Amino acid sequence: MSFNIQHGRNHNLAGDVVDLPLMAKVIRDVSPLFVGLQEVYADQPSILSAMTGGSACFGRATIDEGKDYGNAVISHLPVLSCETIPIPDPVKRRYKGYYETRCVMKLSIDCKGKPVTLLVSHFGLNPDEHENAVNTVINIASACGGPVILMGDLNMRPGEAPLQRLASQFADAAKILNHEEWTFPSHCPDRRIDYFWYRDAAPVSIQAYKVVASDHLPLVAEFEV
């Protein structure tokens, strides 16, 4: 599962009401082996893992309101290694949009004796951030052997040029399976910006889990490796 939880904000309620039990319920209802989370504060993964089981890892991207902020993982598979790789900020900001430092979490997991690399990320909003994020992911993947699965909120729609550069290393699971569901905004989705891309694996299924909790619908995929 890939799930942008927007720090646990409940989008069924007015205001910024943090509701981690609701996010945990969504995860439990799907019961995935592995969850990549975006927009997470450093103290939240351990809370969510206590509610859902599995082991938790946090990848710091930046500081928000004085607290470490980034991506996280809850895994029911053995985690062999976990590292956080920064995505370089653009040297010069060429656009007027909001900029934020991002990262990629790189994990090696033991899938019934086979190591699989999982990459969890949340790309920026601007085209120059997209270019840096894609370059970072391609550099990581080119140094990895075996199956690699990239998941996350990539903040691009299908067909955008930086996203298509991922095709040099990966395939888009939803496109291959001809099942491209919209994931944002959760209450009335009108775009696909959450993805699973893969290499040396076989996608079996992919679907947006249609429940309003955060501002994104969770995206759930199954792979054979």
N, C-alpha and C positions, 0 to 999 in steps of 0.2 A: 504494500500500500504506500502511495505517496499522498501526503496530506498537509496542506498549508493551514495551520491552526490559528494564524493571526494572534499569537500569544494566548490562545484559549478563549477569545472573545465569542460570546454566544450571540449569533446573528438572528435569533428568534426574539431577542429582547432589545429594547431601546437602550442606547448608551453603551459604554465599554464595560460590560459585565463579563468578567473572566469566569469561565465555567469549565474547569478541567474535568470534573466528573462526566460532563456531556461528551467531551472529546474522547475520554477513556471508553465510554459506552459505545461510541461509533467504532472504535478500534476493536473492542470485544465482540461486537456484533458481526464484524467481518472475520475476525480471528486470523489475521495474516501471520505468516512466519516472520515477516520483516516489515517494519514501518519506517519510512523516511519522512521526517517532519520538518517543516519550514516555519520561520517566524516564531522562534522559541526562546524564552529566557533560560538562563543556565540552571535555575533551580527547578524547572518544570519537568525535564525528562525523568528524574528519579521519582517524582510524584506520579507521573503517568505510568511508569513501569510498575510501581507498587500496585496500581489499580488494574493493570492489564497483564502482569507477568512479563517475563523476559528480562534481558539486560539492557541498560541504557547507556548511550554515549552522547556527548554533546560536542558540537563543533562551533567554536566562537568565530563570528565574522566581524562583529563591531561591538560598540557599547551604545545602548539605548537607555535613556533616562537613568544613567549611572550604573546600569547592569549589563553583564555580558549577554549578547544576543546573537542568534544564528540558527543553525540547523541541529537536528537531533535524530537519533535512531533508537528504536526499541526492537530488539532481535530475540526470536525464540530459537535461532540457530547459533552455534558456537562462533563467537567473533575471534578470529585469529589475530587480527591487527586492526587498528583504527588510527587514522591521522587526518588532520585538518590542513588543507592547502589553500592559502589565500588566493583570491582572484585579484590581480593588480588593478588598482584604480586607474582610470584614464589619466595620462599625463596632463592633458588639457581638456577641460569639459567643453564639448562642442555644442551642447544642447541646453535648453532651458529647464528641462525636467529635473525631478528629484534624484539625487545621487546618493548611493549608500554602498559601503564596502561589503563585499560578499565573499563566500568561500565555497569550496567543494570538500565534502567529507568522503574519504576513500577508506573503504573497509574490505578486508578479506574475510569471508565467512566460510565455514566448513559445511558444505551441503552433501551430507552422507559420504564424507571422505574426499569430496572434490572441492578444491578451493575456487571460490567465485568472487570476483571483484564487484563491489557495489559502490556506485557513486551517487551521493545525495547532494543536491544543490538548489539554490534559489538565485536565479540570475537577476541583474539589475533591470532598470526600466528604459534606459537609453541605448541607442544603437552602438555607441562606443563601448559601453559596458557589456553589451551582447558580444561584441567582437572579442574582448578580453576574456570573457567567460568561456566562449567556444574554444579559443586558443588554449586556455588552461585545461579544459576537458580533453581536447585532442592530444595535448602533450602528455597528460596522465595516461590516457588509454594506450598511446603508442608504446609506452614503457611496460605495459601489462601483458602477460600471457593468459590464455584461457578465456573463459566467459567473462564478459563485462556488461553490467546493466546500469544504466544511468536513469535516475528518476528525479523528478522535482518540478517546481514551478519555474518554468524557463521564461516567462513573461514575453513570449513571442507567439504569434499565430503561425500556423503552417504556411510555408511558402516564403517566409521572410529569409533574406539572403544569409545572415549569420547562422540561422538555424539549419539551413540546408547544407552548410559546410560540415555539419556533423555526419553527413552521409559518407564522408571519406573514412569514417571509423565505425559507424553504427547504422542500424536500420530503425525506423520509427514503428514500434509495435502496433499502434492503432492503425496506421496506414497499411501495413502488411496484412493485418487481419480485417481490413475494410470495416473498421468499427471506430470511427472518429467522433467521439461524443464531446460535447461542450462541458466545461468544468467551472466556468466563472461568469458572472457571480452566482453563488449557490442558489439564491431564491428564484432566479430566472436566467439560466445560463445562456450566453450568446456568443461565447468564444472558447476556443481550445488553447489553453496556455500551460496545462499540466501534462507531463509526458513520461513515457517509458521508451528509452532507446536502448538497443542491445547489440552485442556482438558475440558470435560463437555460442548462441543459444537459440531456442525455438519458442516463440510466443504461442501460447495455447489459448488465452483469452485475455480480454481487457475491457473494463467497463467503469463508468463513473458511478459511484455509489450515491444514489439519489436521496440524500438526507441533508437538511439544512442544520448545520452546527456552526462551522466557521463560514468565512465568505467564499471559500472554495469547496467544491465537492471533492471528496476523497477519490482518488483514482486507484483502481485495484487491477493487478495483472498477475497472470500465471505464466511461468516459463518452464520448459524442460532444459536442463543443462547436462 
